[in-house]
Amino acid sequence: MRILTKTLLSRCILLAATVTGLVHAQSDLPVVPLTAGMYAIQAEVASTPAAREQGLMYRKSMPANAGMLFMFEQKAGHCFWMKNTDLPLSIAFLADDGSIVNIEDMAPQTQDNHCPKAAIRYALEMNKGWFAQKGIRAGAKIGGLPQPR
């Protein structure tokens, strides 16, 4: 009986840890298709203060052509950091017309500020190096941006 109790307890602990990890790893955010030249992107949209604050925190992986699009109500110098974020990311700061203002690489678990060079309403996070690997630089356009409310 003792072995059965220990086994059940161990499995319950493992299940709780797994569920906790899934809560952090899954998202109920809407997904929009974007384009960067000939490349397709599936971007989760973080358009509320809570969604923007959570961002990609606690994620352990992200598919190659997936990302997160941050949308703000007002254009401003919205800066980003990587607290509680395990994934190395690149962020493109976007003008209203989808033009990339600048791109920054961001190291995991850091609190360095990464800021746009001009006031922006959109920012797109992708796996680190995604933009460089595709030859996408400042001035290129991201298509399919949802309109702000």
N, C-alpha and C positions, 0 to 999 in steps of 0.2 A: 504494500500500500504506500509505503514511504517513497519508493522509486517512482510510482505512478504520480504521486503528488509533486515530486521534484520535476518530473518530466512535463507535467501540465503547467506548472509554474514557469518553467523555462520557456515553453512554447507561448504562454501568455505574454511574457516579457518580450520575446522576439516579435510577436505579433504587434504589440504596442509600439515598439521601436519602428517597425516597418510602416505602420499606419501613420505615425508621427512624421516619418520621412516623406511619405506620399503626400501628406497635407502640405508640406513645404515645397515639394517638387511639382505638384500639379497646379494648374491654374484654370479658373473659370472665366478668364478674360476673353473677350471676342478676338477672333483672328481675322486679319485682312490680308489679301494678296497685294504685294508691292512688287515693283520692278526696279532694277538697277541696270540700265542698258538691256542686255539680253538675258539677264539673270532674274529668276523668280525668287521671291522671299515670302515666307509665311510669317507674319508678324503679329504677336499678341499685342493688343492695344491697352496701354495703361493710361487712362484718361481721367481718373479720379485721384484725389490726394492720397487715399489709402493705397491704391494700386501703384501709383508712382513711388510712394515711399517703400513699398515691398519690392518692386522691380523684380530682378532675377535673384534676389537673396535666397540662399539655401539650395539653389539648384546644383546638381552634380554634373549635369550634361545638358547640351542643347543640340538638336539636329543641325546639320551643316548649313542649310539654307533657311533656318529659322532665326527669329530675332524678337526684340521687343521694341515697339514704337511708343514713345512717350509723347502725349499730347497735353499741351497747356492751354488754358483759356486766354492768357495774355502773353504777348511777346516780351521776353526779358532775357537776361543773362543767366539762364537756368544752368546751374552747375551740378555735377554728379560726382559721387564717390563710390567706393567698393566695399563699404562696411558689410560684413556678413555675406559677402558674395564670393563664392568659391571658383567661379569661372573666369578665366582671363577674357576680357572683352575689348572690342573696339567700338567707339561711339562716333556716329556721324551727326553733327548738329545741322539741322535743315531749315532753310528759309521757307516762307509760306508757299513758294512755287515748287518746292521739292529740291532746290539746288543745295548741294552740300556746301556749308560755310567752312567747316573744318572737321577733321577726323582726329581723334585721340585714342591711343592704346591705353588700357587701364589694367593694372595688375590686381590680382585677387587680394581680398582682405586688407586693403589699404584705405586710408582716409584722405588721400591727396585729392584736391579739387581738380576736376576736368571741366573747363568752361568753354562756351562758344566765343568766337571772335566778334560776334554781332548778336543783337537780340534775336531770339528764335522762339518758335512755338512748338517745334517738333525735334525729337532726337531719336535716333535708331541705334540700338545696341545689337551687335552681332558677335559671333565668336571672334576672338582676337586674330587679326590678320586677314579676316574675310575680305575687307575692302581692298587691301593691298594685293592679295592673291588674285583678285578679279580686275586689277588695274583701275579701280574706281578711286578718284581723287576729288579734292575740293573743286567745285564748279560743276561736277556731274549731277544729274538729276535722279531723284527717286520718284517713281511714278505710283499713282494710286493712293496718295495720302487722303485719308478721310477728312472731311471739312470739320472744323471745330464747331461746337454748338454755340 
